[in-house]
Amino acid sequence: MPTTIRLDAETENRLNALAKRTGRTKAYYLREFIERGLEDLEDYYAAEAAMESIRRGDERTYTLEEMRAELGLDDRAA
């Protein structure tokens, strides 16, 4: 899907230099940035939604001690 973006001069110069130095295309790096950045953004917004759910009381959190006991990992039981 063709997409157009505008870059400031400094960013474009850095992208051009990277492409020239590595022999890859600017399009290659733009795809890489978008794919990696998109995954990071998806993770960020999923975490933000989970935190909001916890703040509203829709979900609860557990202490380490509670989880260790639930999973049977309590050192005292050994």
mmJSON file of the N, C-alpha and C atoms, coordinates in Angstrom:
{"data_MODEL":{"atom_site":{
"group_PDB":["ATOM","ATOM","ATOM","ATOM","ATOM","ATOM","ATOM","ATOM","ATOM","ATOM","ATOM","ATOM","ATOM","ATOM","ATOM","ATOM","ATOM","ATOM","ATOM","ATOM","ATOM","ATOM","ATOM","ATOM","ATOM","ATOM","ATOM","ATOM","ATOM","ATOM","ATOM","ATOM","ATOM","ATOM","ATOM","ATOM","ATOM","ATOM","ATOM","ATOM","ATOM","ATOM","ATOM","ATOM","ATOM","ATOM","ATOM","ATOM","ATOM","ATOM","ATOM","ATOM","ATOM","ATOM","ATOM","ATOM","ATOM","ATOM","ATOM","ATOM","ATOM","ATOM","ATOM","ATOM","ATOM","ATOM","ATOM","ATOM","ATOM","ATOM","ATOM","ATOM","ATOM","ATOM","ATOM","ATOM","ATOM","ATOM","ATOM","ATOM","ATOM","ATOM","ATOM","ATOM","ATOM","ATOM","ATOM","ATOM","ATOM","ATOM","ATOM","ATOM","ATOM","ATOM","ATOM","ATOM","ATOM","ATOM","ATOM","ATOM","ATOM","ATOM","ATOM","ATOM","ATOM","ATOM","ATOM","ATOM","ATOM","ATOM","ATOM","ATOM","ATOM","ATOM","ATOM","ATOM","ATOM","ATOM","ATOM","ATOM","ATOM","ATOM","ATOM","ATOM","ATOM","ATOM","ATOM","ATOM","ATOM","ATOM","ATOM","ATOM","ATOM","ATOM","ATOM","ATOM","ATOM","ATOM","ATOM","ATOM","ATOM","ATOM","ATOM","ATOM","ATOM","ATOM","ATOM","ATOM","ATOM","ATOM","ATOM","ATOM","ATOM","ATOM","ATOM","ATOM","ATOM","ATOM","ATOM","ATOM","ATOM","ATOM","ATOM","ATOM","ATOM","ATOM","ATOM","ATOM","ATOM","ATOM","ATOM","ATOM","ATOM","ATOM","ATOM","ATOM","ATOM","ATOM","ATOM","ATOM","ATOM","ATOM","ATOM","ATOM","ATOM","ATOM","ATOM","ATOM","ATOM","ATOM","ATOM","ATOM","ATOM","ATOM","ATOM","ATOM","ATOM","ATOM","ATOM","ATOM","ATOM","ATOM","ATOM","ATOM","ATOM","ATOM","ATOM","ATOM","ATOM","ATOM","ATOM","ATOM","ATOM","ATOM","ATOM","ATOM","ATOM","ATOM","ATOM","ATOM","ATOM","ATOM","ATOM","ATOM","ATOM","ATOM","ATOM","ATOM","ATOM","ATOM","ATOM","ATOM","ATOM","ATOM"],
"id":[1,2,3,4,5,6,7,8,9,10,11,12,13,14,15,16,17,18,19,20,21,22,23,24,25,26,27,28,29,30,31,32,33,34,35,36,37,38,39,40,41,42,43,44,45,46,47,48,49,50,51,52,53,54,55,56,57,58,59,60,61,62,63,64,65,66,67,68,69,70,71,72,73,74,75,76,77,78,79,80,81,82,83,84,85,86,87,88,89,90,91,92,93,94,95,96,97,98,99,100,101,102,103,104,105,106,107,108,109,110,111,112,113,114,115,116,117,118,119,120,121,122,123,124,125,126,127,128,129,130,131,132,133,134,135,136,137,138,139,140,141,142,143,144,145,146,147,148,149,150,151,152,153,154,155,156,157,158,159,160,161,162,163,164,165,166,167,168,169,170,171,172,173,174,175,176,177,178,179,180,181,182,183,184,185,186,187,188,189,190,191,192,193,194,195,196,197,198,199,200,201,202,203,204,205,206,207,208,209,210,211,212,213,214,215,216,217,218,219,220,221,222,223,224,225,226,227,228,229,230,231,232,233,234],
"type_symbol":["N","C","C","N","C","C","N","C","C","N","C","C","N","C","C","N","C","C","N","C","C","N","C","C","N","C","C","N","C","C","N","C","C","N","C","C","N","C","C","N","C","C","N","C","C","N","C","C","N","C","C","N","C","C","N","C","C","N","C","C","N","C","C","N","C","C","N","C","C","N","C","C","N","C","C","N","C","C","N","C","C","N","C","C","N","C","C","N","C","C","N","C","C","N","C","C","N","C","C","N","C","C","N","C","C","N","C","C","N","C","C","N","C","C","N","C","C","N","C","C","N","C","C","N","C","C","N","C","C","N","C","C","N","C","C","N","C","C","N","C","C","N","C","C","N","C","C","N","C","C","N","C","C","N","C","C","N","C","C","N","C","C","N","C","C","N","C","C","N","C","C","N","C","C","N","C","C","N","C","C","N","C","C","N","C","C","N","C","C","N","C","C","N","C","C","N","C","C","N","C","C","N","C","C","N","C","C","N","C","C","N","C","C","N","C","C","N","C","C","N","C","C","N","C","C","N","C","C","N","C","C","N","C","C"],
"label_atom_id":["N","CA","C","N","CA","C","N","CA","C","N","CA","C","N","CA","C","N","CA","C","N","CA","C","N","CA","C","N","CA","C","N","CA","C","N","CA","C","N","CA","C","N","CA","C","N","CA","C","N","CA","C","N","CA","C","N","CA","C","N","CA","C","N","CA","C","N","CA","C","N","CA","C","N","CA","C","N","CA","C","N","CA","C","N","CA","C","N","CA","C","N","CA","C","N","CA","C","N","CA","C","N","CA","C","N","CA","C","N","CA","C","N","CA","C","N","CA","C","N","CA","C","N","CA","C","N","CA","C","N","CA","C","N","CA","C","N","CA","C","N","CA","C","N","CA","C","N","CA","C","N","CA","C","N","CA","C","N","CA","C","N","CA","C","N","CA","C","N","CA","C","N","CA","C","N","CA","C","N","CA","C","N","CA","C","N","CA","C","N","CA","C","N","CA","C","N","CA","C","N","CA","C","N","CA","C","N","CA","C","N","CA","C","N","CA","C","N","CA","C","N","CA","C","N","CA","C","N","CA","C","N","CA","C","N","CA","C","N","CA","C","N","CA","C","N","CA","C","N","CA","C","N","CA","C","N","CA","C","N","CA","C","N","CA","C","N","CA","C","N","CA","C"],
"label_alt_id":[null,null,null,null,null,null,null,null,null,null,null,null,null,null,null,null,null,null,null,null,null,null,null,null,null,null,null,null,null,null,null,null,null,null,null,null,null,null,null,null,null,null,null,null,null,null,null,null,null,null,null,null,null,null,null,null,null,null,null,null,null,null,null,null,null,null,null,null,null,null,null,null,null,null,null,null,null,null,null,null,null,null,null,null,null,null,null,null,null,null,null,null,null,null,null,null,null,null,null,null,null,null,null,null,null,null,null,null,null,null,null,null,null,null,null,null,null,null,null,null,null,null,null,null,null,null,null,null,null,null,null,null,null,null,null,null,null,null,null,null,null,null,null,null,null,null,null,null,null,null,null,null,null,null,null,null,null,null,null,null,null,null,null,null,null,null,null,null,null,null,null,null,null,null,null,null,null,null,null,null,null,null,null,null,null,null,null,null,null,null,null,null,null,null,null,null,null,null,null,null,null,null,null,null,null,null,null,null,null,null,null,null,null,null,null,null,null,null,null,null,null,null,null,null,null,null,null,null,null,null,null,null,null,null],
"label_comp_id":["MET","MET","MET","PRO","PRO","PRO","THR","THR","THR","THR","THR","THR","ILE","ILE","ILE","ARG","ARG","ARG","LEU","LEU","LEU","ASP","ASP","ASP","ALA","ALA","ALA","GLU","GLU","GLU","THR","THR","THR","GLU","GLU","GLU","ASN","ASN","ASN","ARG","ARG","ARG","LEU","LEU","LEU","ASN","ASN","ASN","ALA","ALA","ALA","LEU","LEU","LEU","ALA","ALA","ALA","LYS","LYS","LYS","ARG","ARG","ARG","THR","THR","THR","GLY","GLY","GLY","ARG","ARG","ARG","THR","THR","THR","LYS","LYS","LYS","ALA","ALA","ALA","TYR","TYR","TYR","TYR","TYR","TYR","LEU","LEU","LEU","ARG","ARG","ARG","GLU","GLU","GLU","PHE","PHE","PHE","ILE","ILE","ILE","GLU","GLU","GLU","ARG","ARG","ARG","GLY","GLY","GLY","LEU","LEU","LEU","GLU","GLU","GLU","ASP","ASP","ASP","LEU","LEU","LEU","GLU","GLU","GLU","ASP","ASP","ASP","TYR","TYR","TYR","TYR","TYR","TYR","ALA","ALA","ALA","ALA","ALA","ALA","GLU","GLU","GLU","ALA","ALA","ALA","ALA","ALA","ALA","MET","MET","MET","GLU","GLU","GLU","SER","SER","SER","ILE","ILE","ILE","ARG","ARG","ARG","ARG","ARG","ARG","GLY","GLY","GLY","ASP","ASP","ASP","GLU","GLU","GLU","ARG","ARG","ARG","THR","THR","THR","TYR","TYR","TYR","THR","THR","THR","LEU","LEU","LEU","GLU","GLU","GLU","GLU","GLU","GLU","MET","MET","MET","ARG","ARG","ARG","ALA","ALA","ALA","GLU","GLU","GLU","LEU","LEU","LEU","GLY","GLY","GLY","LEU","LEU","LEU","ASP","ASP","ASP","ASP","ASP","ASP","ARG","ARG","ARG","ALA","ALA","ALA","ALA","ALA","ALA"],
"label_asym_id":["A","A","A","A","A","A","A","A","A","A","A","A","A","A","A","A","A","A","A","A","A","A","A","A","A","A","A","A","A","A","A","A","A","A","A","A","A","A","A","A","A","A","A","A","A","A","A","A","A","A","A","A","A","A","A","A","A","A","A","A","A","A","A","A","A","A","A","A","A","A","A","A","A","A","A","A","A","A","A","A","A","A","A","A","A","A","A","A","A","A","A","A","A","A","A","A","A","A","A","A","A","A","A","A","A","A","A","A","A","A","A","A","A","A","A","A","A","A","A","A","A","A","A","A","A","A","A","A","A","A","A","A","A","A","A","A","A","A","A","A","A","A","A","A","A","A","A","A","A","A","A","A","A","A","A","A","A","A","A","A","A","A","A","A","A","A","A","A","A","A","A","A","A","A","A","A","A","A","A","A","A","A","A","A","A","A","A","A","A","A","A","A","A","A","A","A","A","A","A","A","A","A","A","A","A","A","A","A","A","A","A","A","A","A","A","A","A","A","A","A","A","A","A","A","A","A","A","A","A","A","A","A","A","A"],
"label_entity_id":["1","1","1","1","1","1","1","1","1","1","1","1","1","1","1","1","1","1","1","1","1","1","1","1","1","1","1","1","1","1","1","1","1","1","1","1","1","1","1","1","1","1","1","1","1","1","1","1","1","1","1","1","1","1","1","1","1","1","1","1","1","1","1","1","1","1","1","1","1","1","1","1","1","1","1","1","1","1","1","1","1","1","1","1","1","1","1","1","1","1","1","1","1","1","1","1","1","1","1","1","1","1","1","1","1","1","1","1","1","1","1","1","1","1","1","1","1","1","1","1","1","1","1","1","1","1","1","1","1","1","1","1","1","1","1","1","1","1","1","1","1","1","1","1","1","1","1","1","1","1","1","1","1","1","1","1","1","1","1","1","1","1","1","1","1","1","1","1","1","1","1","1","1","1","1","1","1","1","1","1","1","1","1","1","1","1","1","1","1","1","1","1","1","1","1","1","1","1","1","1","1","1","1","1","1","1","1","1","1","1","1","1","1","1","1","1","1","1","1","1","1","1","1","1","1","1","1","1","1","1","1","1","1","1"],
"label_seq_id":[1,1,1,2,2,2,3,3,3,4,4,4,5,5,5,6,6,6,7,7,7,8,8,8,9,9,9,10,10,10,11,11,11,12,12,12,13,13,13,14,14,14,15,15,15,16,16,16,17,17,17,18,18,18,19,19,19,20,20,20,21,21,21,22,22,22,23,23,23,24,24,24,25,25,25,26,26,26,27,27,27,28,28,28,29,29,29,30,30,30,31,31,31,32,32,32,33,33,33,34,34,34,35,35,35,36,36,36,37,37,37,38,38,38,39,39,39,40,40,40,41,41,41,42,42,42,43,43,43,44,44,44,45,45,45,46,46,46,47,47,47,48,48,48,49,49,49,50,50,50,51,51,51,52,52,52,53,53,53,54,54,54,55,55,55,56,56,56,57,57,57,58,58,58,59,59,59,60,60,60,61,61,61,62,62,62,63,63,63,64,64,64,65,65,65,66,66,66,67,67,67,68,68,68,69,69,69,70,70,70,71,71,71,72,72,72,73,73,73,74,74,74,75,75,75,76,76,76,77,77,77,78,78,78],
"pdbx_PDB_ins_code":[null,null,null,null,null,null,null,null,null,null,null,null,null,null,null,null,null,null,null,null,null,null,null,null,null,null,null,null,null,null,null,null,null,null,null,null,null,null,null,null,null,null,null,null,null,null,null,null,null,null,null,null,null,null,null,null,null,null,null,null,null,null,null,null,null,null,null,null,null,null,null,null,null,null,null,null,null,null,null,null,null,null,null,null,null,null,null,null,null,null,null,null,null,null,null,null,null,null,null,null,null,null,null,null,null,null,null,null,null,null,null,null,null,null,null,null,null,null,null,null,null,null,null,null,null,null,null,null,null,null,null,null,null,null,null,null,null,null,null,null,null,null,null,null,null,null,null,null,null,null,null,null,null,null,null,null,null,null,null,null,null,null,null,null,null,null,null,null,null,null,null,null,null,null,null,null,null,null,null,null,null,null,null,null,null,null,null,null,null,null,null,null,null,null,null,null,null,null,null,null,null,null,null,null,null,null,null,null,null,null,null,null,null,null,null,null,null,null,null,null,null,null,null,null,null,null,null,null,null,null,null,null,null,null],
"Cartn_x":[0.848,0.0,0.895,0.825,1.642,1.203,2.172,1.919,2.964,2.558,3.482,3.652,4.887,5.14,6.077,5.991,6.891,7.866,9.129,10.169,10.847,11.275,12.047,13.412,14.107,15.365,16.4,16.53,17.524,17.233,15.965,15.595,15.819,15.457,15.668,17.157,17.971,19.422,19.978,19.527,19.988,19.555,18.332,17.825,18.614,18.87,19.677,21.077,21.69,23.033,23.049,22.057,21.969,21.799,20.908,20.677,21.944,22.639,23.869,24.953,25.086,26.128,25.911,24.662,24.36,23.991,23.74,23.35,21.903,21.131,19.697,18.915,17.661,16.834,16.224,15.828,15.115,13.802,13.157,11.886,12.069,13.192,13.476,13.47,14.188,14.266,12.939,12.202,10.897,9.96,9.979,9.176,9.608,10.931,11.449,10.974,11.107,10.696,9.215,8.407,6.96,6.602,7.172,6.848,7.266,8.465,8.931,8.159,7.965,7.245,5.792,5.175,3.775,3.605,4.51,4.455,4.605,5.516,5.7,4.444,3.833,2.615,1.465,1.339,0.287,0.483,1.718,2.015,1.702,2.091,1.857,0.36,-0.439,-1.868,-2.577,-2.102,-2.669,-2.377,-1.157,-0.796,-1.594,-1.76,-2.54,-3.99,-4.567,-5.944,-6.042,-5.051,-5.051,-4.951,-4.096,-3.959,-5.257,-5.91,-7.183,-8.228,-8.245,-9.169,-8.901,-7.631,-7.265,-7.697,-7.477,-7.875,-9.384,-10.159,-11.621,-12.104,-11.219,-11.606,-12.166,-12.057,-12.551,-11.628,-10.386,-9.406,-8.66,-8.129,-7.352,-5.92,-5.047,-3.645,-3.364,-2.277,-1.884,-0.458,-0.199,1.157,1.986,3.288,4.177,3.876,3.642,3.359,2.086,1.049,-0.197,0.021,0.804,1.055,1.897,2.894,3.731,2.877,1.986,1.108,0.147,-0.434,-1.383,-0.723,0.54,1.26,2.006,1.893,2.565,4.071,4.52,5.943,6.4,5.555,5.883,7.061,8.17,9.384,9.129,8.209,7.942,7.305,6.682,6.04,7.048,8.283,9.291,9.924],
"Cartn_y":[-1.17,0.0,1.235,2.015,3.233,4.232,4.789,5.763,6.86,8.062,9.186,9.74,10.025,10.679,11.852,12.822,13.97,13.869,14.003,13.969,15.326,15.709,16.945,16.678,17.731,17.612,16.771,16.964,16.206,14.71,14.351,12.936,12.34,13.066,12.567,12.405,13.347,13.234,12.011,11.767,10.594,9.311,9.284,8.109,7.875,8.939,8.828,8.298,8.811,8.384,6.91,6.488,5.093,4.178,4.555,3.754,3.66,4.769,4.781,3.926,4.081,3.361,1.846,1.407,-0.02,-0.664,0.149,-0.399,-0.856,-0.503,-0.832,0.4,0.178,1.298,2.034,3.268,4.019,3.308,2.765,2.059,0.882,0.181,-0.939,-0.446,0.627,1.131,1.699,2.347,2.861,1.713,0.627,-0.542,-1.114,-1.219,-1.73,-0.867,0.438,1.356,1.201,1.116,1.011,-0.319,-1.41,-2.717,-2.808,-2.379,-2.423,-1.44,-0.253,0.769,0.414,-0.221,-0.61,-1.641,-2.599,-3.607,-2.938,-1.998,-1.272,-0.49,0.172,0.938,0.025,-1.117,-2.063,-2.531,-2.849,-3.266,-2.147,-0.935,0.216,0.412,0.411,0.656,-0.509,-1.741,-2.885,-2.741,-2.343,-2.14,-0.99,0.07,1.212,0.798,-0.004,-0.47,-1.372,-2.231,-3.104,-2.278,-1.279,-0.424,0.324,0.798,1.503,0.55,-0.68,-1.684,-1.964,-2.014,-2.209,-1.005,0.2,1.421,1.467,0.997,0.993,-0.11,-1.051,-2.161,-3.341,-3.325,-4.435,-5.649,-5.428,-6.497,-6.265,-7.328,-7.151,-7.589,-7.149,-7.55,-8.509,-9.224,-10.204,-9.918,-10.138,-9.971,-11.18,-11.037,-12.161,-13.328,-13.003,-14.05,-14.798,-14.077,-14.722,-15.658,-15.21,-16.029,-17.252,-17.074,-18.216,-19.266,-18.819,-19.747,-20.426,-19.669,-20.216,-21.267,-21.047,-21.967,-23.049,-23.035,-24.043,-23.85,-22.613,-22.313,-21.725,-21.779,-21.194,-21.946,-21.255,-21.858,-22.514,-21.955,-22.467,-23.853,-24.199,-25.51,-26.596,-26.22,-27.229,-27.862],
"Cartn_z":[0.0,0.0,0.0,-1.017,-1.067,0.01,0.694,1.748,1.646,1.946,1.904,3.31,3.68,4.954,4.722,5.59,5.52,6.686,6.378,7.396,7.467,8.675,8.756,8.118,7.772,7.024,7.763,9.063,9.82,9.786,9.973,9.949,8.573,7.553,6.194,5.891,6.327,6.124,6.839,8.05,8.793,8.106,7.619,6.91,5.621,4.891,3.662,3.97,5.017,5.383,5.782,6.543,6.955,5.746,4.849,3.653,2.809,2.659,1.86,2.521,3.826,4.562,4.533,4.547,4.644,3.313,2.302,1.006,0.949,1.931,1.924,1.487,1.148,0.693,1.882,1.64,2.671,2.993,1.98,2.19,3.141,3.026,3.928,5.376,5.638,7.009,7.49,6.629,7.039,7.407,6.63,6.982,8.334,8.541,9.812,10.984,10.832,11.901,12.205,11.173,11.369,12.019,11.529,12.099,13.563,13.875,15.272,16.137,15.61,16.364,16.57,15.581,15.698,16.806,16.875,17.941,19.306,19.411,20.67,21.046,20.068,20.338,20.75,20.083,20.459,21.902,22.267,23.634,24.626,24.283,25.16,25.417,24.346,24.518,25.198,25.011,25.729,27.222,27.564,28.968,29.567,28.807,29.293,29.561,28.681,28.868,30.101,30.301,31.476,32.754,32.763,33.949,34.244,33.215,33.413,33.98,33.512,34.022,35.501,35.87,37.281,38.104,37.602,38.333,38.579,37.58,37.707,38.642,38.967,39.82,39.056,37.736,36.919,36.996,37.356,37.5,38.808,39.371,40.588,40.321,41.188,41.113,42.259,42.126,43.132,43.571,44.845,45.346,44.932,45.014,44.725,45.664,46.924,47.909,47.544,47.112,46.706,45.509,44.551,43.358,43.701,44.543,44.94,45.644,46.527,47.24,46.263,45.367,44.39,43.505,43.152,42.266,43.031,44.337,45.143,45.211,45.112,45.118,46.439,47.436,48.735,49.344,49.597,50.155,51.502,52.253,53.582,53.54,52.413,52.298,51.991,51.655,51.288,52.495],
"occupancy":[1.0,1.0,1.0,1.0,1.0,1.0,1.0,1.0,1.0,1.0,1.0,1.0,1.0,1.0,1.0,1.0,1.0,1.0,1.0,1.0,1.0,1.0,1.0,1.0,1.0,1.0,1.0,1.0,1.0,1.0,1.0,1.0,1.0,1.0,1.0,1.0,1.0,1.0,1.0,1.0,1.0,1.0,1.0,1.0,1.0,1.0,1.0,1.0,1.0,1.0,1.0,1.0,1.0,1.0,1.0,1.0,1.0,1.0,1.0,1.0,1.0,1.0,1.0,1.0,1.0,1.0,1.0,1.0,1.0,1.0,1.0,1.0,1.0,1.0,1.0,1.0,1.0,1.0,1.0,1.0,1.0,1.0,1.0,1.0,1.0,1.0,1.0,1.0,1.0,1.0,1.0,1.0,1.0,1.0,1.0,1.0,1.0,1.0,1.0,1.0,1.0,1.0,1.0,1.0,1.0,1.0,1.0,1.0,1.0,1.0,1.0,1.0,1.0,1.0,1.0,1.0,1.0,1.0,1.0,1.0,1.0,1.0,1.0,1.0,1.0,1.0,1.0,1.0,1.0,1.0,1.0,1.0,1.0,1.0,1.0,1.0,1.0,1.0,1.0,1.0,1.0,1.0,1.0,1.0,1.0,1.0,1.0,1.0,1.0,1.0,1.0,1.0,1.0,1.0,1.0,1.0,1.0,1.0,1.0,1.0,1.0,1.0,1.0,1.0,1.0,1.0,1.0,1.0,1.0,1.0,1.0,1.0,1.0,1.0,1.0,1.0,1.0,1.0,1.0,1.0,1.0,1.0,1.0,1.0,1.0,1.0,1.0,1.0,1.0,1.0,1.0,1.0,1.0,1.0,1.0,1.0,1.0,1.0,1.0,1.0,1.0,1.0,1.0,1.0,1.0,1.0,1.0,1.0,1.0,1.0,1.0,1.0,1.0,1.0,1.0,1.0,1.0,1.0,1.0,1.0,1.0,1.0,1.0,1.0,1.0,1.0,1.0,1.0,1.0,1.0,1.0,1.0,1.0,1.0],
"B_iso_or_equiv":[0.0,0.0,0.0,0.0,0.0,0.0,0.0,0.0,0.0,0.0,0.0,0.0,0.0,0.0,0.0,0.0,0.0,0.0,0.0,0.0,0.0,0.0,0.0,0.0,0.0,0.0,0.0,0.0,0.0,0.0,0.0,0.0,0.0,0.0,0.0,0.0,0.0,0.0,0.0,0.0,0.0,0.0,0.0,0.0,0.0,0.0,0.0,0.0,0.0,0.0,0.0,0.0,0.0,0.0,0.0,0.0,0.0,0.0,0.0,0.0,0.0,0.0,0.0,0.0,0.0,0.0,0.0,0.0,0.0,0.0,0.0,0.0,0.0,0.0,0.0,0.0,0.0,0.0,0.0,0.0,0.0,0.0,0.0,0.0,0.0,0.0,0.0,0.0,0.0,0.0,0.0,0.0,0.0,0.0,0.0,0.0,0.0,0.0,0.0,0.0,0.0,0.0,0.0,0.0,0.0,0.0,0.0,0.0,0.0,0.0,0.0,0.0,0.0,0.0,0.0,0.0,0.0,0.0,0.0,0.0,0.0,0.0,0.0,0.0,0.0,0.0,0.0,0.0,0.0,0.0,0.0,0.0,0.0,0.0,0.0,0.0,0.0,0.0,0.0,0.0,0.0,0.0,0.0,0.0,0.0,0.0,0.0,0.0,0.0,0.0,0.0,0.0,0.0,0.0,0.0,0.0,0.0,0.0,0.0,0.0,0.0,0.0,0.0,0.0,0.0,0.0,0.0,0.0,0.0,0.0,0.0,0.0,0.0,0.0,0.0,0.0,0.0,0.0,0.0,0.0,0.0,0.0,0.0,0.0,0.0,0.0,0.0,0.0,0.0,0.0,0.0,0.0,0.0,0.0,0.0,0.0,0.0,0.0,0.0,0.0,0.0,0.0,0.0,0.0,0.0,0.0,0.0,0.0,0.0,0.0,0.0,0.0,0.0,0.0,0.0,0.0,0.0,0.0,0.0,0.0,0.0,0.0,0.0,0.0,0.0,0.0,0.0,0.0,0.0,0.0,0.0,0.0,0.0,0.0],
"pdbx_formal_charge":[null,null,null,null,null,null,null,null,null,null,null,null,null,null,null,null,null,null,null,null,null,null,null,null,null,null,null,null,null,null,null,null,null,null,null,null,null,null,null,null,null,null,null,null,null,null,null,null,null,null,null,null,null,null,null,null,null,null,null,null,null,null,null,null,null,null,null,null,null,null,null,null,null,null,null,null,null,null,null,null,null,null,null,null,null,null,null,null,null,null,null,null,null,null,null,null,null,null,null,null,null,null,null,null,null,null,null,null,null,null,null,null,null,null,null,null,null,null,null,null,null,null,null,null,null,null,null,null,null,null,null,null,null,null,null,null,null,null,null,null,null,null,null,null,null,null,null,null,null,null,null,null,null,null,null,null,null,null,null,null,null,null,null,null,null,null,null,null,null,null,null,null,null,null,null,null,null,null,null,null,null,null,null,null,null,null,null,null,null,null,null,null,null,null,null,null,null,null,null,null,null,null,null,null,null,null,null,null,null,null,null,null,null,null,null,null,null,null,null,null,null,null,null,null,null,null,null,null,null,null,null,null,null,null],
"auth_seq_id":[1,1,1,2,2,2,3,3,3,4,4,4,5,5,5,6,6,6,7,7,7,8,8,8,9,9,9,10,10,10,11,11,11,12,12,12,13,13,13,14,14,14,15,15,15,16,16,16,17,17,17,18,18,18,19,19,19,20,20,20,21,21,21,22,22,22,23,23,23,24,24,24,25,25,25,26,26,26,27,27,27,28,28,28,29,29,29,30,30,30,31,31,31,32,32,32,33,33,33,34,34,34,35,35,35,36,36,36,37,37,37,38,38,38,39,39,39,40,40,40,41,41,41,42,42,42,43,43,43,44,44,44,45,45,45,46,46,46,47,47,47,48,48,48,49,49,49,50,50,50,51,51,51,52,52,52,53,53,53,54,54,54,55,55,55,56,56,56,57,57,57,58,58,58,59,59,59,60,60,60,61,61,61,62,62,62,63,63,63,64,64,64,65,65,65,66,66,66,67,67,67,68,68,68,69,69,69,70,70,70,71,71,71,72,72,72,73,73,73,74,74,74,75,75,75,76,76,76,77,77,77,78,78,78],
"auth_comp_id":["MET","MET","MET","PRO","PRO","PRO","THR","THR","THR","THR","THR","THR","ILE","ILE","ILE","ARG","ARG","ARG","LEU","LEU","LEU","ASP","ASP","ASP","ALA","ALA","ALA","GLU","GLU","GLU","THR","THR","THR","GLU","GLU","GLU","ASN","ASN","ASN","ARG","ARG","ARG","LEU","LEU","LEU","ASN","ASN","ASN","ALA","ALA","ALA","LEU","LEU","LEU","ALA","ALA","ALA","LYS","LYS","LYS","ARG","ARG","ARG","THR","THR","THR","GLY","GLY","GLY","ARG","ARG","ARG","THR","THR","THR","LYS","LYS","LYS","ALA","ALA","ALA","TYR","TYR","TYR","TYR","TYR","TYR","LEU","LEU","LEU","ARG","ARG","ARG","GLU","GLU","GLU","PHE","PHE","PHE","ILE","ILE","ILE","GLU","GLU","GLU","ARG","ARG","ARG","GLY","GLY","GLY","LEU","LEU","LEU","GLU","GLU","GLU","ASP","ASP","ASP","LEU","LEU","LEU","GLU","GLU","GLU","ASP","ASP","ASP","TYR","TYR","TYR","TYR","TYR","TYR","ALA","ALA","ALA","ALA","ALA","ALA","GLU","GLU","GLU","ALA","ALA","ALA","ALA","ALA","ALA","MET","MET","MET","GLU","GLU","GLU","SER","SER","SER","ILE","ILE","ILE","ARG","ARG","ARG","ARG","ARG","ARG","GLY","GLY","GLY","ASP","ASP","ASP","GLU","GLU","GLU","ARG","ARG","ARG","THR","THR","THR","TYR","TYR","TYR","THR","THR","THR","LEU","LEU","LEU","GLU","GLU","GLU","GLU","GLU","GLU","MET","MET","MET","ARG","ARG","ARG","ALA","ALA","ALA","GLU","GLU","GLU","LEU","LEU","LEU","GLY","GLY","GLY","LEU","LEU","LEU","ASP","ASP","ASP","ASP","ASP","ASP","ARG","ARG","ARG","ALA","ALA","ALA","ALA","ALA","ALA"],
"auth_asym_id":["A","A","A","A","A","A","A","A","A","A","A","A","A","A","A","A","A","A","A","A","A","A","A","A","A","A","A","A","A","A","A","A","A","A","A","A","A","A","A","A","A","A","A","A","A","A","A","A","A","A","A","A","A","A","A","A","A","A","A","A","A","A","A","A","A","A","A","A","A","A","A","A","A","A","A","A","A","A","A","A","A","A","A","A","A","A","A","A","A","A","A","A","A","A","A","A","A","A","A","A","A","A","A","A","A","A","A","A","A","A","A","A","A","A","A","A","A","A","A","A","A","A","A","A","A","A","A","A","A","A","A","A","A","A","A","A","A","A","A","A","A","A","A","A","A","A","A","A","A","A","A","A","A","A","A","A","A","A","A","A","A","A","A","A","A","A","A","A","A","A","A","A","A","A","A","A","A","A","A","A","A","A","A","A","A","A","A","A","A","A","A","A","A","A","A","A","A","A","A","A","A","A","A","A","A","A","A","A","A","A","A","A","A","A","A","A","A","A","A","A","A","A","A","A","A","A","A","A","A","A","A","A","A","A"],
"auth_atom_id":["N","CA","C","N","CA","C","N","CA","C","N","CA","C","N","CA","C","N","CA","C","N","CA","C","N","CA","C","N","CA","C","N","CA","C","N","CA","C","N","CA","C","N","CA","C","N","CA","C","N","CA","C","N","CA","C","N","CA","C","N","CA","C","N","CA","C","N","CA","C","N","CA","C","N","CA","C","N","CA","C","N","CA","C","N","CA","C","N","CA","C","N","CA","C","N","CA","C","N","CA","C","N","CA","C","N","CA","C","N","CA","C","N","CA","C","N","CA","C","N","CA","C","N","CA","C","N","CA","C","N","CA","C","N","CA","C","N","CA","C","N","CA","C","N","CA","C","N","CA","C","N","CA","C","N","CA","C","N","CA","C","N","CA","C","N","CA","C","N","CA","C","N","CA","C","N","CA","C","N","CA","C","N","CA","C","N","CA","C","N","CA","C","N","CA","C","N","CA","C","N","CA","C","N","CA","C","N","CA","C","N","CA","C","N","CA","C","N","CA","C","N","CA","C","N","CA","C","N","CA","C","N","CA","C","N","CA","C","N","CA","C","N","CA","C","N","CA","C","N","CA","C","N","CA","C","N","CA","C","N","CA","C","N","CA","C","N","CA","C","N","CA","C"],
"pdbx_PDB_model_num":[1,1,1,1,1,1,1,1,1,1,1,1,1,1,1,1,1,1,1,1,1,1,1,1,1,1,1,1,1,1,1,1,1,1,1,1,1,1,1,1,1,1,1,1,1,1,1,1,1,1,1,1,1,1,1,1,1,1,1,1,1,1,1,1,1,1,1,1,1,1,1,1,1,1,1,1,1,1,1,1,1,1,1,1,1,1,1,1,1,1,1,1,1,1,1,1,1,1,1,1,1,1,1,1,1,1,1,1,1,1,1,1,1,1,1,1,1,1,1,1,1,1,1,1,1,1,1,1,1,1,1,1,1,1,1,1,1,1,1,1,1,1,1,1,1,1,1,1,1,1,1,1,1,1,1,1,1,1,1,1,1,1,1,1,1,1,1,1,1,1,1,1,1,1,1,1,1,1,1,1,1,1,1,1,1,1,1,1,1,1,1,1,1,1,1,1,1,1,1,1,1,1,1,1,1,1,1,1,1,1,1,1,1,1,1,1,1,1,1,1,1,1,1,1,1,1,1,1,1,1,1,1,1,1]
}}}
